Amino acid sequence: MRLFGALMVLTGGMFLTSLFVGYAAIPLGDGMAALFGAGDPLFVTVMQDIRLPRTLLAAMVGASLGLAGAAMQGFLRNPLAEPGLIGVSGSAALGAVIALQTGFAATFLLALPLTALVFAGAAVGLILLLAGPRGSSLTLILAGIAVSAFAAALTSLTLNLSPNPYAASEIVFWMMGSVADRAMTHVWLALPIMALGWLALATLGRGLDALTLGEDAAEAMGISLSTLRLQLLFGTAAAVGAATAVAGAVGFVGLVVPHILRRFAHGQPSTLLWASALGGAAMVLAADLATRLILPDRDLKLGVVMALIGAPLFLHLIYKTRREIA
Amino acid sequence: MTLLSLKNLTVRRGECPVVDNATLTIKDGECVGLIGPNGAGKTSLLRGALGLLPHEGQSNLAQLPAKDRAAEAAWLPQKREIAWPMSVERVVALGRLPYLARGASLAREDEDAVNAALSRMGLTNFRDRIATQLSGGEQARVLIARSLAQDTPLLLADEPIAGLDPAAQIATLDVFQGLAREGRAIFTSLHDLSLAARYCTRLVVISQGRIAADGPTDQVLTKDMLAEVFHLRADIVLTSSGPLVEPLGVLR
């Protein structure tokens, strides 16, 4: 409960800071009024059309990645697992790249995220086909690696064959991941799909707790592993697929956040689920804030900052694991 | 009351039956030892009985819905896994999971069952320790306590005392004997024949997937059986505390 309170305060604080800190200096009171459509129309535009969708998306993307990461680690019983492992984010990125390359992305606002979502769904179908509906966690990982590798290869091929350097650079920048310059339309597209994913993932707690004792013991305690696996797969696809579709590839959140919070969740996978959702939201909000504060003029990408924060934390994780094993 | 009833249970790995036409029943109050050489099919028999492996024939447990089965029989796998750094108390409390509604926290009776399991396994002073930081033998005791916390009429255990120190082995089997005297039943695979003879009311011998013998300890545990099933030349010394099996050599 203390953990819940602390994380709520942290995430709430980051959310408000993200709303009220930005390129345009808007006094707190005016900003608050503008958020509800009152006061200076310029302030209203900035708050409602720029800051609010950006902040909401950062929080949603972070929550999705954190939650999916905690679920994936719990299912595979491995602290090095992350939601990208099953190839959903790679496939969604491929969809987006193809949409950008073919010019389909420019036809209407949601063309790009929709294509990305279709590809994420196709990835899950392919993984189920490869791993079988009842296969073990190892076949799931292997199928995920195969799908990720193939998606990465096709992404490179698309870039390779790109006749237009501007399209290529647009693709490269999109792939770095960002929640800047998004509209509320993006929020409305992603939110229902993410919410379905959150529901599927958040209800895994019991099964993941049981899996602490291994697959055999969990099954003997009445947990259906095949249902659990399907739910995990669809939950991750919906949450992470939607996140990638609207924000591009943002790495390390799903890996690092559960790792940091595990100690505070007493190692209990069910507690870690919601804790990582809140923690992920706070971390992505903080990283997005950093992109605005560090180099406000250079359009620093969220994925880049996240990787810069995430990689050292990951190194720390490896160092700690090494010491524990030795 | 019959707690476990297997009829012509067959478990196949590919074409080859690893459990071949096993039929047996276990009633309340029994502590049944399952003995047999490596690869004889002990684990497959236990897992097949629980319905964790595809099988032919019948097992009363495998026919139950998963949730009801979890209230009838607890399962202690041979592979000892505690994936996350959780406290001993939290690990043992996982045994209450089958009885908890989604998202519910432990009720009074759940806590009582956890405390009883901890004290039976002598772990009360360990309750706040991180389970993954304990020694292998201590973790094994934590996992036994976990299966006791499930508080079922029947406990199936796969080599529960492997890797425990002698005192912990005896203490664990004392706990099993106590559970049987309370009217529960234990079905456990064991490798220590002397301990099996001392603590089990009945022995089931499995050899190449078939049940080779099933009966009271003194009738089953003979030199001929040890020679035939275990390829072992052994002395069986009757002492005041039960038969003692002294392996002497390997028969080829």
Interface residues (C-beta under 8 A of the other chain):
Chain A: R77 T203 G205 R206 D209 A210 L211 T212 L213 G214 D216 A217 E219 A220 M221 G222 I223 S224 R262 R263 H266 G267 Q268 P269
Chain B: R47 L50 L52 A66 K67 R69 A70 A73 A74 W75 L76 P77 K79 E81 I82 A83 W84 P85 M86 S87 R90 V91 L94 G95 L97 P98 L100 R102 G103 I130 L143 R146 Q150
